[in-house]
Amino acid sequence: MAGNNQKLKLLYLIKIFTEDTDDQHALTLPQIVEKLGAYGISAERKTLYQDFELLRDFGFDIIGQQARRNFYYHMGNRRFELPELKAPAAGHYFRAHQGHERKHLL
């Protein structure tokens, strides 16, 4: 099972960045390694740098900033912020337009 989880490392990184970081909350590499470990994924510093670059190449806004002696990482711009996704009006809008978009696809 650990091998399967290892293949999902990038997806878990997206999950961690999306759920645990924003412009006011960032994580250090040791914290990211610990969070990945909770999912059964081992990670090394060098491969995480490469993973962050892959996520950036794909369009995720992964930001690294140095503060004192530590480097902190977080996800910057997102398509939707969590409160927007939870808003009742947003859900109503998507449900109302869902059938309309399907008609154009057929």
Residue pairs with C-beta under 8 A, 6 or more apart in sequence:
1 40
2 40
2 41
2 42
5 12
5 39
5 40
5 41
6 41
6 42
8 39
8 41
9 36
9 41
9 43
9 51
10 51
10 54
10 55
12 36
12 39
12 41
13 32
13 36
13 51
13 52
13 55
14 55
14 60
16 27
16 32
16 35
16 36
17 55
17 60
17 62
17 73
17 74
17 75
18 75
18 78
20 27
20 35
21 27
21 73
21 74
21 75
22 74
22 75
23 74
23 76
25 74
26 63
26 65
26 72
26 73
26 74
27 35
27 72
27 73
27 74
28 70
28 71
28 72
28 73
29 45
29 48
29 71
29 73
32 43
32 48
32 73
33 43
33 45
33 48
36 42
36 43
37 43
43 51
52 62
52 64
52 73
55 62
56 62
60 75
61 75
61 76
61 77
61 78
62 73
62 74
62 75
62 76
63 73
63 74
63 75
63 76
64 71
64 72
64 73
65 71
65 72
65 73
66 72
84 90
